[in-house]
Amino acid sequence: MLPLMKAILNKTLTLSLLIVLLLSSRVLTAAEAPLEPQPPVQSTPAVGEDLGYGVGSVLASVIYSPLKITYAALGLITGGLGYVLSAGSPDVANSIIYPAVGGNYVITPNHLRGVEPVIFIGPPGPNHFQTQMASPALPPPQP
């Protein structure tokens, strides 16, 4: 009697497995073909990715920050010398000091991602554009 029960159990399991496989193939084909296009899903950065950018920004800042501080200090010294040698002209000093002191001193994860640019040399001083506008323009060439 035991071999007969084994045969019935094997046939039942085989038939059940066959039915599951046939039904699952229909479910998979239905799931693979969406009716309408779906908008792209924006993925949020993983914790490991954020950690990597954080560690990378610290390591980059360890090298970048002392270079930027040295450049700013040399710009301050040079601007001061320019002020003295130009007989007290603040335009000369500002055109040297503002670009040297301006800019980023630390590398952030957004810099590494490419979201924000790294600015080593800052923008010109506040009087830079007024000085250029006040300077006389060259007259147009005469034919």
C-alpha positions as CSV (number, residue, x, y, z in Angstrom):
1,M,0.0,0.0,0.0
2,L,2.9,2.3,0.6
3,P,4.1,2.3,-3.0
4,L,0.6,3.1,-4.2
5,M,0.5,6.2,-1.9
6,K,3.9,7.3,-3.1
7,A,2.8,7.1,-6.7
8,I,-0.4,9.1,-6.1
9,L,1.6,11.7,-4.1
10,N,4.2,12.0,-6.9
11,K,1.5,12.4,-9.6
12,T,-0.3,15.0,-7.5
13,L,2.9,17.0,-6.9
14,T,3.9,16.8,-10.5
15,L,0.5,18.0,-11.7
16,S,0.5,20.8,-9.1
17,L,4.0,21.9,-10.3
18,L,2.9,21.8,-13.9
19,I,-0.2,24.0,-13.2
20,V,1.8,26.5,-11.2
21,L,4.4,26.8,-14.0
22,L,1.7,27.3,-16.7
23,L,-0.1,29.9,-14.7
24,S,3.1,31.7,-13.7
25,S,4.1,32.2,-17.3
26,R,0.8,33.9,-18.0
27,V,1.3,36.2,-15.0
28,L,4.8,37.1,-16.1
29,T,3.8,38.0,-19.6
30,A,1.0,40.1,-18.3
31,A,3.4,41.9,-15.9
32,E,6.0,42.5,-18.5
33,A,3.8,44.5,-20.9
34,P,2.4,47.6,-19.2
35,L,-0.6,49.2,-20.8
36,E,0.8,52.8,-20.8
37,P,4.3,54.1,-20.4
38,Q,5.3,54.9,-16.9
39,P,7.3,58.1,-16.0
40,P,10.9,57.5,-14.9
41,V,11.3,57.0,-11.2
42,Q,13.9,59.3,-9.6
43,S,16.0,57.3,-7.3
44,T,17.2,58.6,-4.0
45,P,20.9,58.2,-3.3
46,A,21.7,55.2,-1.2
47,V,23.3,55.6,2.3
48,G,26.5,54.1,1.0
49,E,26.7,56.6,-1.8
50,D,26.1,59.5,0.5
51,L,28.8,58.2,2.8
52,G,31.2,57.8,-0.1
53,Y,30.6,61.4,-1.2
54,G,31.1,62.6,2.4
55,V,34.3,60.8,2.9
56,G,35.5,61.9,-0.5
57,S,34.7,65.6,0.3
58,V,36.7,65.4,3.5
59,L,39.7,63.8,1.8
60,A,39.6,66.4,-1.0
61,S,39.2,69.2,1.4
62,V,42.3,68.1,3.4
63,I,44.3,68.8,0.2
64,Y,42.3,71.7,-1.3
65,S,41.7,73.9,1.8
66,P,45.4,74.5,2.7
67,L,46.1,75.4,-0.9
68,K,43.2,77.8,-1.0
69,I,44.1,79.4,2.3
70,T,47.7,79.8,1.1
71,Y,46.5,81.4,-2.1
72,A,44.2,83.8,-0.2
73,A,47.0,84.8,2.2
74,L,49.4,85.5,-0.7
75,G,46.7,87.5,-2.4
76,L,46.2,89.6,0.7
77,I,50.0,90.3,0.9
78,T,50.2,91.1,-2.8
79,G,47.2,93.3,-2.6
80,G,48.7,95.2,0.3
81,L,52.0,95.7,-1.6
82,G,50.0,96.8,-4.7
83,Y,48.2,99.4,-2.5
84,V,51.5,100.7,-1.2
85,L,53.3,100.7,-4.5
86,S,50.3,102.4,-6.3
87,A,50.4,105.3,-3.8
88,G,47.2,104.2,-2.0
89,S,45.0,103.2,-4.9
90,P,42.2,101.0,-3.6
91,D,41.3,99.8,-7.1
92,V,44.7,98.1,-7.5
93,A,44.4,96.4,-4.0
94,N,40.8,95.3,-4.6
95,S,41.5,93.9,-8.0
96,I,44.1,91.6,-6.4
97,I,42.5,90.8,-3.0
98,Y,38.9,90.1,-4.0
99,P,39.6,87.3,-6.5
100,A,42.2,85.8,-4.1
101,V,40.0,85.7,-1.1
102,G,36.7,84.8,-2.8
103,G,35.7,81.3,-3.8
104,N,35.3,78.0,-2.0
105,Y,37.5,76.9,0.9
106,V,35.9,73.5,1.4
107,I,34.9,70.8,-1.0
108,T,31.3,69.6,-0.4
109,P,29.6,66.5,-1.6
110,N,27.7,68.6,-4.1
111,H,31.0,69.7,-5.7
112,L,31.9,66.0,-6.1
113,R,28.5,65.2,-7.6
114,G,28.9,68.0,-10.1
115,V,25.9,70.0,-8.9
116,E,27.9,73.0,-7.9
117,P,31.2,74.2,-9.4
118,V,34.3,74.5,-7.4
119,I,35.4,78.2,-7.4
120,F,39.1,78.6,-6.7
121,I,39.5,82.2,-7.9
122,G,36.6,84.4,-6.7
123,P,34.8,87.1,-8.6
124,P,36.4,90.5,-9.1
125,G,35.8,93.3,-6.6
126,P,32.7,95.4,-6.4
127,N,34.2,98.4,-8.2
128,H,35.6,96.3,-11.0
129,F,32.6,96.8,-13.3
130,Q,32.3,100.5,-12.5
131,T,36.0,101.0,-13.3
132,Q,35.6,99.3,-16.7
133,M,32.5,101.3,-17.5
134,A,34.2,104.6,-16.5
135,S,37.2,103.9,-18.7
136,P,37.0,105.7,-22.0
137,A,36.2,103.4,-24.9
138,L,38.4,103.5,-28.0
139,P,36.8,105.5,-30.8
140,P,35.7,103.5,-33.8
141,P,38.3,103.3,-36.6
142,Q,38.0,105.9,-39.3
143,P,37.5,104.7,-42.9
